[in-house]
Amino acid sequence: MSRWSVADSMLTRVRALPFEVRQYMLITGNYWAFTITDGALRMLVVMHFHQLGYSPLSIAMLFLFYEAFGVVTNLVGGWLGARLGLNRTMNVGLSLQIVALAMLMVPASLLTVAWVMAAQALSGIAKDLNKMSAKSAVKVLVPKESANANSSLYRWVAMLTGSKNALKGLGFFVGGLLLTLIGFQAAVFVMAVMLAGVLLLSLLRLKADLGRQKVKPKFSEIFSKSKAINVLSAARFCLFAARDVWFVVALPVFLYDQHGWTHWTVGGLLAVWVIGYGGVQTQAPKLTRLIKGDVRVLTVGWAAALAVLAILLAMLPLSQVGWLVIGLLAFGVLFAINSSWHSYLIVHFARADGVSMDVGFYYMANAMGRLVGTLLSGWLYMAYGLSACLWVSAALVAASSAMALALPRQTA
């Protein structure tokens, strides 16, 4: 069979799939492509500017607008998605990422802190528009009539979230490798060209008005009135601050400076961590069998288990880098289960009509956690070292577990 026959056969099979599945595949493909560039760009910025002599706190500040604008984008983006349709917010996200990448193609002498922060601000807006659109669309596309609708929703959310994080890990590795092989500007150019092709396909194929509310929501409705969503958002804030306080700046700089790791080996470790984390997320429904459990007990229990592990990690001697890496990989497994379960719960608790507004509010808290974690990662590492970052991580996870006690008692 010729290559063209195989391609035609595959295209025929795709067209035979239900419409919802084809739209899910397109949304997931958009999300995947975006995520690779997002992970690669983060690694490129961290390692390139560390190589130029920037301090850990200065590198963290480069991501200040990335995370800060993500907070605003999630809050406002959900409202825009409900009014304009998730297809439009997803495509705007792809477009803004291309612009952000283009801004970094200027000569090295023009890559000032202010310019890079502005580019990262656009990238933060783009990333959260893309993520909010993708995760909200799942609620719209999962068949409502199924007797196992909750179980199906959990599997779809876990697959989307887990695959995204696996590819973000791949992006870390790609970023480190591209920096080594072709340099900063060429790497950015390659990613911009790839995203432009994805955007063209999305404009042609993604359904118009996906997720748009029948009644236009008021801007004042962006703040959630649901206690469950507010509590879950607070727990998510602490959970992601607990990860980024050691992950974003402290760990890569520690391995590079204190143990002499190269750019691509640091990128490789972070890639393995995030790919493994994403893989666990995709299997979370099978691994945990949580779908018929009590929401409050399960959320508190898994966060408490992660808090105990974080405390043990903080007690490790940092000279034993092998044990540190193993411990952080174990942290990734428990963190993945917590994250996947949270991602399912927010979609489960969200309103069917106006899902993007509830999901947007929740991921606003997620972005705020990343912002705080990123800034703490640079400041704590520079002032007190990696050990302090790990102790703060343990405290934040414990706080996430305590907050989940206020969730409603119900079977998800």
C-alpha positions, 0 to 999 in steps of 0.5 A: 500500500502506498503512502498516499493510500495509507494517509487516505485511509487514516483520513477516512477513519478520522472523518467517520468518528463522531463530531464531538470526538473529532473536535476533541482531537483538534482541541487536544492537538492545538493544546499539545502543539502550544504546550511544547512551545510553552515548555521549550520557551521556559527552559530557553529563557531560564538557561539562556539568561542564567548563562548571560549572568542573571541572578536567580531572582532576576530570572524569576522576575522575567516570569513575573508578567507571564504569571501575573497576566495569567491571573487576569487572563483566566479571570476575564478569559472565562467570561470572553469564552462564554460570550464569544465561544471557546474556538475564538479564545483558543485561536487568539491564544495561539496567535498571541504566542506567535507574537510573543515568540516573534518578539524574542527574535530581535538581536541579543543586544535588544533583549532587555529585561523589560522587553523579555518581560513584555514578551512573557506577558503575552505568552502568559495571556496566550497560555491561559487562554489556550488552557482555559478554552481546552479544558472548558471544551471538554465539559461541552463535548462529553456526552451528557446522556451516558449513565457513566458521564462522571467517569467519562468526564474524569477520563477525558479531563485526565487524558487532556491534562496528562498528555499536555503535561507530558508534552510540556516535559518534552518541551523542557527537553526540546528547549535545552537541546535547541539552545545547545544545538542552534542557539536561542533565536533560531530555536524561537523561530522554529517554534513560531513557524510550527505554531503558525501551521497549527493556527491555520488548521484551527481556524479552518476546522474548529467549530464556531461558537463552541461553549458560547452561552445562550444568554450573554453573561455580565462581567460581574459574574466572573467571580464564582458564587459556588463555595465548592469552586472557591474552596477548590480554587484556594486549594489549587493555589497552594498546590501549584505554589508548592510545586513552583517554589522549587521547580521553576528556578531553584532546582535547575539553577541548583543542579547547574551551579552546585553539581555542574549539570549541563543545560541539556541534562538539566532540561532532560531531568525536568522533561522526565519529571513533567513527562512522568507527571503527565503520564500518571495524570492520564492514568489517574482514574485507573490508579486511584479508582476515586470516581465513587469516593467522597470528594472531601475525604479523597481530596484531603487524603491525597494532599496530606500524603503529598505533604508528608513526602514533601517534609521528607524531601526537605529533610534530605541532605542536598549533597545526595543529589541522587536521592533528591532526584528520586524523591522529586520523581516520587513527588511528581507521582503524588502531585500528578494524582492530586492535580488530575483529581482537582482538574476533574473536580473543577469541571464536575462542579462547574455549571454546564452553561457557562463552564468557561467562567467557573473554569476560568476563575479556578485557573486564575487561582492556579495562575496566582499560585504559579506566580507566587511560587515562581517569585518565591523560587528565585528569592528563597533560593538566592537568600536561603538555598534549595532546602528552604524552598522544599520546606515552604513547599511542604507547608503549602501542600499541608495548607492545600490539604487543610483547605479541602476540609471545607469541600462538600461531602458528596460522591463525585 
